[in-house]
Amino acid sequence: MLRTASARFTRTPLSRRSITYDYRAISDGQKSTEHPRRPARGGQNLSERYVRLEKSLRQKGARSSELEQIQQQPSPSQAATQTSGALKPHQKPVQYFRGFQIPEEPRPPADDECCMSGCAVCVYDLYEESLGAYEKAVASLRTSLYAADIPEYEWPASIQTKSPTGDKAGPSESEKRKDTVMSAFEEMERSLALKRQAEAEAEARGGSPS
């Protein structure tokens, strides 16, 4: 009887220890500790910036193609023997006058075409280059029309050098737009320069010993 009791006495603690476990160790599907979230940082909307950059890249590609098309225009002697022919997809119809091809004036950039990131090649730079190529093409066409003894009053208005009254024409629309665009571009450059200067001064003040 005593032997049985002692056996029970010795088994009971062992059995209890065998089923003893920590209920807190059971996973309830939630993290035991929650890490603090990182504080939100300010800044610009990356989605909007991506859209601006994407649009800027598209416009740069379009203007590069436009510049290449202007530079590859045939000379007046070649254009006189050419016809309009089949147009490529998305290509504007070519205008001719007395067998001479009329250069197409490039349009100025829209306000939202520049991504304002200080690109090495900006849409304004491409526009200025395209405008220079256009003016050279117009000057060459005028020379050819003078050589062909075609009166200037018969020329298309876009390439005439005189007003309908016979007076010397003032600044052309392209020159006016160029001045407006360049003024906006110069203002943007000044704003960026002032911003960089302010950031550099703020960084210098923050890093200098007190």
LINQUINOR-V913852 format. One record per pair of residues at least 6 apart in sequence whose C-alpha atoms are under 8 Angstrom apart, sorted by the first residue. I is the first residue (numbers start at 0). GAP is how many residues later the second one is. Records with the same first field share a line. If there is no record, write none. Layout:
BEGIN
I=GAP, GAP
END
This chain:
BEGIN
48=66
51=60, 61, 62, 63
52=62
54=58
55=57, 58, 59, 67
58=54, 64
59=62, 63, 66
62=60, 63, 64, 67
63=62
65=40, 64
66=59, 62, 63, 66
69=33, 34, 60, 63, 64, 67
70=62
75=24, 25, 64, 65, 68
78=20, 21, 22
79=18, 19, 20, 21
80=18
81=17
83=9, 10
86=6
93=7, 8
94=6, 7, 8
95=6
96=58, 59
99=41
101=36, 39
102=31, 34, 35
103=30
104=26, 29, 69
105=21, 24, 25, 28
106=20
107=19, 69, 70, 73
108=14, 15, 18, 72
112=10
113=8, 9, 10
115=72
117=74
123=57, 58, 61
127=50
137=21
141=17
145=6
151=8
152=7, 11
160=7, 8
161=6, 7
162=6
END
